[in-house]
């Protein structure tokens, strides 16, 4: 990636935003982290945005993991119910 550090950071953020909108949260996190790493430290407002975006992607990722875990648990409970009538 060419350009000054802020331009590169903004490009990483934009890439992360595309991943985020597409539900590819792990890749979004990686892009936001790259933005944080290359952004000049005196650009506090931009850094704040990158950190907030990364936090939002982490939150979405955790939500999907939790949903998958709950779905698996529900399948186990349903399976137990089929094999043990009268047990809820």
Residue pairs with C-beta under 8 A, 6 or more apart in sequence:
1 8
1 11
1 12
2 8
3 11
5 38
5 39
5 40
6 39
6 40
6 43
6 46
8 38
9 34
9 35
9 36
9 38
9 39
9 40
9 43
9 46
9 50
10 35
10 46
12 31
12 32
12 34
12 35
12 38
13 31
13 32
13 35
13 46
13 49
13 50
13 53
15 31
16 27
16 28
16 29
16 30
16 31
16 32
16 35
16 53
16 54
16 57
17 28
17 53
19 25
19 27
19 28
19 31
19 57
20 28
20 53
20 56
20 57
20 60
23 60
25 57
25 58
25 60
25 61
25 64
26 61
28 53
28 54
28 57
29 54
29 57
29 58
29 61
32 50
32 51
32 53
32 54
32 57
33 54
35 50
36 47
36 50
36 51
36 54
39 46
39 47
39 50
41 47
80 87
81 87
81 88
